[in-house]
Amino acid sequence: MPNDVKPADPRVETLLARMTVEEKVGQLGMFADMVRPFAPDVNPEANVRNAGEVLEQVRAGRVGALFNGVGAVQGREIQRVAVEESRLGIPVLLAADVIHGMRTVFPIPLGEAASFEPALAERTARATAVEATAAGLHWTFAPAVDIARDQRWGRGAEGAGEDTVLGSAFAAARVRGFQGGDLRAADSLLATPKHFVAYGAVAAGMDYNYVEISEGTLHDVHLPPFKAALDAGALAVMTAFNDINGVPASANHALLTGLLREQWQFPGLVVSDYTADMELVAHGYAEDDRDATRRAFGAGMDMSMQSGFYAAHLPALVESGEVPMAALDEAVRRVLSVKAAIGLFDDPYRSLDPARESDTSHLAAHEALARDAARRSIVLLRNEGGVLPLRRDARIALVGPFARDTDNIEGCWTLFGDRSRYVALEAGLRAALPAGATASLEVVDGCSMEEAIDGGIEAAVAAARRAEVVVLALGEPQRYSGEAQSRTRITLPPVQQALAEAVAATGTPLVVLLRNGRALALEGAVRDAAAILVTWFLGSQTGHAVADVLFGDYSPSGRLPVSFPHDSGQQPFFYNHPRTGRPETPDMSEFKARWREYPNTALYPFGHGLGYAPVEYGPTVVSAPVIAPDGVLEAWATVSNRGTRAVEEVVQLYVHDRVGSRVRPVRELKDFRKIVMQPGESREVRFHLQAAQLAFTRADGRFGVEPGRFDAWVAPSATAGTPAGFTLA
Ligand code: BGC
């Protein structure tokens, strides 16, 4: 088992026996790494210590880990002080938020999930780990595995979207990629699934808000990606900021100890989110700082990030007997065991090799991977009249605030990207055009991200009139998604919508390139454009990847990992919602579950996406009418490429449980597969459905299957396909 830290390293017990309470508590504290070049500001200021003070604490043996500084040379110096100058010589863990790339930036995780290729995420996570460990890191606070069913929440950008099966596959793949096959290898990066748990379920999509959730939804929707990440070997978990039904996740004994430790037997360490223990006071869940420390530690949080609460209050709590010494020892044992597991006691200078840092600073293979990952993440929503792919000799107007921009390429949570290598749209398109043809590309901003430019719209309209096709690059500035970036309206900034309306009025066909960290509610000329490509935040190679798709060098193969609604007011909107007693009917009759303005449907559903050839699905077929409770069923459909070029198709298996002891979702994704299809090719695409995949948290509170009738679809999206019925005996 990759996550097996047993047999316990004997050095851990030897150390424990020699440690003072202060030294033990020191191992449970993590602080901002002010010694090395520190990442930009991503957290509120709290308990700030300068570089000298940090090193002094390391020397005193009062630091278990440092975070968000980088660099191998100074990292060695930190480690030298820890190993040679502290009394017990315990190395520190060096951590950082390396979420979707280090120097080379890959698509935001939500975008990469659109590839429906977990193996791709494994490769980008591996490349990230190679670069991050070369830059002097042992540990990343990733992957974020929160399921985001409300697009107002900005942190959906960091996860894999609204679906649990897709999210679990990406969670496991990212852990495997970060950690690699050997935790002790210099390029293995310790992974941290976060934020435990249900952070994506914050009320009204407002970051840091409360969570009211049923046990069934918690267990069936939000917990499985964590389980998948831990089964893949992750040795750290980060707690969430939110409360869950009144109990903050960071002081939640039932979840941190009952579920994680006792039921799941998680052997690694639990770290708080940034000052999450301190925030128990603001939650009104703890009387004061000391009480907050007692509650967080007592619940099962091993390591405290940044607040300094453990160092300040744990010794007195141990002294008074409120925290048993055995519990303190157990938490320290876990932190030391993780250090042992990644080889720090054998080589404290692991991942602190300046030569490797400079050799790894720019790897051509990672650049190629970034381009491939980016183009595989793009989703073609619509392509009326086959406007795409573009001819290379077409007169093209590239219009919009993202046309030349390089400040909104990396997306949220890229702290260390090499900005000098970011490829803007214009640069990518020009590079794809034959020499001499670049004059046929005219580039106009039209407006800035949120403001009008004098004469901008007029210039854009004039360029559109001269062009055969307009490529309109619109979207959310990157600071609209990520932490603390919740929105009430998930629409484009008004000035960009106005630009789109004016350009559309010229009658020149529009290809919209959306840049976004969430699903958007598309309106007017943007919604009605001839073609729409969802390009998320694609990372370093944005311009090249988009050009590959626009000119048809790559047929888009991404599919939506989040439903695109008609309107913001539909949120939270997700495809696998429970059934209502008054479902909408096609005739839109009265007294049905719908809105006055819109039906209860998506504009573009989960799983939707087109390629450059039409693909047809035959009806779903199942191998038997009845499946035993421990049995397997095959489900398949004939999938045909009716076009003249090869495409990649994401074939999806959905199931619906017709009657349950709790109301069941209208459909649930159970499996998916991306396949390459040659022109004219027809093929039966088969899935094996285990009866166990039909289990859920039943009305009796237990997880298991219930006999009854089911429907299965082998389909190109969550709302397409012709089902086949079967019975679970
Ligand atoms: C975020 C975490 C992040 C941590 C450290 C917090 O505000 O919620 O995702 O890992 O900061 O930067």
Residues whose N, C-alpha, C, O or C-beta is under 5 A from the ligand:
A	BS01	BGC	V42 D97 F141 D273 Y274
